[in-house]
Amino acid sequence: MSDGTTSLGRLLPWQQAALLAGITLAVFSPTLSAQFVYDARLQILTDPFLHDPRNWLTVLTFGTLSMDVLDFNRPVNLASLMLDAAIWGKEPFGYHLTSVLVHAANVVLVWDVLRRLAAAASWSSPCIRS
C-alpha cells in the first residue's frame, strides 16, 4: 500500500535540486554548440565596449544606465557579458555555458522558494493540512 509519497518525494532535498539542475542542463545543452544570434551577434562580436576592461568601473557603478546604447540599461547582464568576454573572448561556447548554468541555478532557486513556501503554508493553513 502506498503512503502517498512519490518516488521524487523520497529523495533528499539536495538530490531533488541536483536532479532538477541535471534535467535543466540536459535540456539546454544543445545551445552549447550554437552560434550567436540576434542582438548578441551585434553586441558581442562588434561592440568594443564589452571587450575593454576600462569599462568595468562604469558598469559596476551603474554608469551605463545613462548611456543610450544597446542593452546598457541592464548592468548585471552587461557585467556577465563582460566577464564572459574577458574569459572567452568572442567564442560563443562560453557565453552559452554561462547562460545554461544560470538557467540551472535559477531552476533550483525557484524550486527551493516554492518548496519552502509550500512547507510554510502546510503548517499555517488548515485547508492544506487536511
N, C-alpha and C positions, 0 to 999 in steps of 0.2 A: 504494500500500500504506500502511496506517495505522501510525503509530508507537505507537498505544495511547493517545495523548493526546486527551482530549475537547476540544471547542471551548471549553468553560469553562476547562479547564486551560491553554489558550493565553493567557488573559487575565492581565494583571499582577495581583498581589495587591490593589492599591488598586482596580483595575477590578472584581475579583470582589466586594470589600467594597461598592463603590458599587452594583453590580447587586443584591446581597442587600438592601442598605438600600432601594433603589428598589422592589424587589418587596414588602418589608415595608410601606413607605409606601403602595403601591398597594392592598395587601390591607386595611390598617386605615383607609384614607382615608374610607370611608363613615361612620365614627364621628364625624368632624368636624362633621357636621350633626345629630348626635343630641342629645337632652336628657339630663339627669341621671337615673340610675336607682338603685334600691335604696338602700343606705346613703348614697350620695353626695348624694342628694336631701336627706336629713335633715341630713347633716354640713355640706354646703356652703351650702345655702340657708337653714338655720335656726339653725345654731350660730354664735354671735358670736365664739367663740374664734379661728377661722381668720382673721377679718377685723380683729382687734385687734393692731396692731403691738407693743403692750406685751408680748405673749406670746412674742415671738421668743426672748428670753433663756431662758425656761422650756423651750422646745422645743430650743434649741441646747445646753443643758446637761443634756439628758435628764431634766429635772424632771417631764416628763409621764408618765414610766414609773410613777410612784407614784399617778397620778390614775386614778380609776375612771370613765372616760368613753370613749365610742365611739372606737375606733381610736387612742387616745392612747398605746398601748403600741408604736407604730411611729413613732418620732420622725423618721426620714428621710422617710417618706411624709408625715407631718404637715408637715414643713418644705417639702416640694414643694407641698403643697396651699396652705400659707400664702403661698408665693411666687406661685403662680397667683392666689390671692385678691388679692394686692397689685397684680398686673398686670392681671388680667381681671375683677376683681370677682366677680359671680355669673353671668357668661356662660359657658355650657358649652364653647364652641368652644376657648377657651384651655386648659382642663383636658384636653380630649380631644387637643389638639395636643401638649401635654406628654407625654401617655401614648403617643401614636403615635411621637414622637421617641425616647422612652426605649425603646420596643419595638425600633425600628430599630437603635439603638445597642447594645442587648443582643444582637440577632441577629448583628451584626458582631463583637462581643466574643467570643461563644461560637464563632463560625466561626473567629476568629483563634486562640483557645485550641486548638480541635480541629486546626487546620492545623499549629500548632507541635508539638502532641503527636504527630501523625502523622509529621511530619518527624523528630522526635527518635526515635520508635520505628523508623522505617525505617533509621536509622543504627545503632541498637543491637541490633536483632533479626535474626538470620539467617533466621527464618521469613518476615519481611516483605520482606527483600531479594531472596529468590528468586522 
